[in-house]
Amino acid sequence: MDPANIRLPIFLAVLGLMLSLELFWPRRHTPPERRLRWTSNFGIQLLNTLLLRLLFPGTAIGIAAFYSEQGIGLLQGQDPRWTIPLSLLVLDLAIYLQHVASHRWSWLWRLHRMHHSDTHLDASSALRFHPAEIMLSMLWKALVLALLGAPVIAVLIFEILLNACAIFNHANVRLPPGLDRVLRRLIVTPDMHRVHHSILPEETNSNYGFNLPWWDRLFGTYRDQPRRGHECMTIGLQEFRAREDGRLDRLLFQPLRGGS
């Protein structure tokens, strides 16, 4: 079966569910201007999908299948009962490290800041990544997979989890505090990730995890709550707050614009 036939329905189901829940249980009540934001965010997702299909027809799953056929990677031929969970952990750590690098290295930040320039956070924000960053991310995955030799099924599971968790933790959804405290021991919750989108640099440079929250705690980048609280915190970047900054054309050329 084509992996896209598995991933796409799950992606659409999670996205639809989170967008629906945002209407009934919003965490922040400031009404977003959805028309421009959604046009840009979904437009970027469509562009990225087309580019990935063109440049990496098999995506990460196809790359893993090629490595498996060639016997490339440390885990090739090993027992899947332990290589699958190990692969999921290593791949999640790799995405965490990539995310940290995208904040620490200025040339990567110029690409990644398009994601952070969204002045409101909802499920559509999970789709807002510059095409050049998406291509670099795929190259990074290809390198990690070449070293790791992860089973194809592990890569499929990871890609599904990565997409679903990103949509979930960007959603403007209110979780009961007790449920949030329990969940964030196992998965990055919306309240945990929202801190990462704060306009305050010390909060932006925290809570880098997408799937698992453990790396932030292990490497000292975890921050429990935003200083100003979730209702009063400002989301986005200081240098890109004008309405026209959210247009698709300006987002695509944002890496060439000024600002740090």
N, C-alpha and C positions, 0 to 999 in steps of 0.2 A: 504494500500500500504506500502511496505517495505520502511522505511525512506532512506535506502541506494540508492534506485531507484530514489529518489528525489535529494539527496545530491551529488551523484557521477557525474551525468551529469553537474550539475552547477559547481562543483569543476573543472572538466575537461575543461569546456567552459571558465571559468575565467582564469585558468592556461594557456590554449592555447592562449587566447586573449592577456594576458600580455606578454607572451614570444614572440608573434608576434610583438606587439607594441615596444618591446625593440629593435628589429632589425631596425625599421624605425625612432624612436624618442628616442634614448638613452640619459639619463641624464649625464652619465659619459662615455667618449669615450675610456678609457683604455680597450683594448680587453681582456676579461676574458678567462682563459683556461677552456673551457666548458666541455671538455671530462671527466677530472678527477672530477671536481666539480659536474657535473650533475650525473655522475655514483654514487658518494657518496650520494648526496642529495636525488636523487630519490630512491636509494637503502635503505636509512634510512626510507623514507616514506613507502616503501613496507614492511619493517620489522615492523614498528610501526603499520601499518594496520593489519598485520597478528597477532601481539601480542594482539592488542585490540579485535580483533575478537575472540581470544582464551580465554582471561582473562575477557573481558567485552563484551559478545556477543551482548548485546543490546545497548552498548555505553551509552552516557548521555541520549539519548531519551528513551531507554529501562528502564533506572533507573528511569526517571521521570514517565514513565507509571506505573511502579511497585509502586512507592510512591502514585500515583493517585488512584490505585486500593485499597491500604491500608489506604488511607485517611491521609497520613503523610505530614505534612508541614502546615505553617501558612495560605497559600492562598487557600487551598483546599476548594472547594465548593463556592468560591467567584465569583463575576461577571468578566468574562473574558475580558470585555471591558476595565477594568483598571488593572487586574492582568497580562495580557499579556505585555503591555508596562512597567509596574513596574518590571516584571520579567526580561525583556531585560536589563533594567537599572542595576538591582542588579547583574545579572550575569556578565555584562560587568565590573562593579566595582570589582567583585570577581576576575576576570582575571587580572585586573590592580593590585590589591593587591598581587596576587600570583606572578606577574612579578616583582614587587618591592621586595618582599621577596626573590626571586631567585637571586637578586643582593646583598641584604644586609646580607643574611645568607650564610656563606662560604660553608657549605655542599651542599646547593642547587645551589650555584654558580658553583661548580665543575661539576654539571650536565648541567647547563644552558650555560656555557661558550662554549660548543661545537657549539651552535647556533651562538655565536659571533666570533668564530674562522674563519668563512668564510671570506676570504680576498677580496672578491668581493660580491656585493649585486645584486641579481636579483630575479625573481619570484620563482626560485627553492630554494632560501634561506629560504622561508617560510615553507619549508618541513623539515628543518634540525634541529630536536630536538632529544635529546638523548632518547632512549626507556624508561629508568628509569624515566626521567622527564615527559614523556607522561603518564606513569602509575600513578605517583604522582598527576599529573594534573587531571586525571580522578577521583582519590579518593577525591581530593579537591572539584570537581564539585559534586560528590555524597553527600558530607557533606553539601554543600551549598543548594543543591536541597532538602535534607532531612529537612532542616530548613525552606526553602522557600515554598516548595510545588508548584513549578511553573507549569502552564499548559503544557501539552506535546507539544502542537503546538508552545508555546513560546520557548521551548527548541530546537525544530526543526529549527525554524527561527533563533535562536541565533547561533546554530552550523553552519548553512549555512552562516550567516553573518561573523562569526569569521574566517572561512576558506577563504571566498572570500576577506574580508578586509585584512587579513594577506598576501595573494598573491598580492593584489593590492599595499599595502604600502611597500612591499619589492622589488617591480619591479623597474628595472632601466629604468624608463620612465620619459621623460621631459614633465611637464605640464606647460602651460603658467603661468607666475607669478601671473596674476590677478585671474586666475581660481584656482590656489593653495591657494591663500589668502582666497577666498570664501569657498572652499571645506574644508579647515582645521578648519573651525568653526563648521563643522558638522561631519567630518570623518577624521581619520588619513591619511595623504597623504604620498606619497613616500618621498618627501623632508623632511617632519616632522620626519618620522621614521628613515630615513637614519642617522640623527644626532645621534640617539641611537646606531648606529653601528660604531661610531667613535672610533679610537684607544685611544683618550684622555679620561681619566676616568671621568672627569666632564661632558663630553658629553655622554659617555656610560650610566651614571647614570642619564639620563633624558629621557623625551618622552617615557614613558613606555606603553602608550595606544596602543591597537591593533585596536579597532573599533572606539570608541568615544574619541575625544581629550579633553573632558571637565575635566576629572579627573586630568590630568597633570596641567592644569591651576588652578584647585581648590586646589590641594595639593602642588603647588609650584615646580613641577618637569618639567615644560615646558621650552624648549629652542627653540628659533625661528630658528636660523641658526647655522651651524658649524663655528667655529672660522676661519678655513682656506678655507671656501667655499666648495661647493659640488664637484667641479672639482678637487680640490687640497687636500681634506681631505684624510686621510688614514683610511681604513676600516679594522676591525679585531682586533686581540689581539697581543701584542708584543711578547708573548712567543710561539705562534704557527703560524709561518710564512713560515716555510719550505714547499716545495711542498709535501713531503711525509706526512706531518701533515694532509693533506686533504684526505688521503686514508681512505676508509670505516673502515678497521680494527683498524686503529689508532684513528679514531674518537670515535669508540665504547669504547675503553679502555682509552680515554682521561681523564675521571674523576680520574683515578688511577695514572696519571702522575703528575709531579711536577708543580709548578706555583701556584699563588694565585687565 
